Amino acid sequence: ADALGALAAGLDEMRCQCGLPDCSSAQRRPGTDVVIHVLAEQATLEGDADTPGYLPGFGPLPVTALRGLAVTAKLKPLLKPSTDPEPGYRPSAALAEFVRLRDLTCRFPGCDQPAEVCDIDHTIPFPVGPTHPWKVRFVCRIDGG
């Protein structure tokens, strides 16, 4: 009943209401970091261009919204990976992130499954095909087998 009351009041969590100053349940919990990938040109963020951003899974992001997000967000530029292949079969987290944001969707022709629900795979089977940005892609489980 308490949980339903909290939901009915528009709360997303139950809060202690005992009023005791040393109640551990009443202490504020630290926030959780949330990562939202938004693709944008640096010139737009700096005010030198007006190219809309792109929010994967949503679509174009207006310039005003993009610049508003950039004011308070912790920005992390997407760097081009090395031209050298990575050792081993599994791509590093940085390479996988680059390829995910490059591909955006399953690379199988005609498929638009988001890359977030796809698997990264070599275009030429490993070990013949190197673990290299231009030799790996995201493909959904329907199209990738």
KAPEGI-V244883 format. One record per helix or strand of 2 or more residues. SS is the DSSP state (~ for helix, > for strand). FROM is the first residue (numbers start at 1). LEN is the number of residues. If there is no record, write none. Layout:
BEGIN
ss:SS from:FROM len:LEN
ss:SS from:FROM len:LEN
END
This chain:
BEGIN
ss:~ from:2 len:7
ss:~ from:24 len:3
ss:> from:38 len:2
ss:~ from:42 len:4
ss:> from:53 len:3
ss:> from:59 len:3
ss:~ from:63 len:10
ss:~ from:93 len:11
ss:~ from:115 len:3
ss:> from:119 len:4
ss:> from:136 len:4
ss:~ from:141 len:4
END
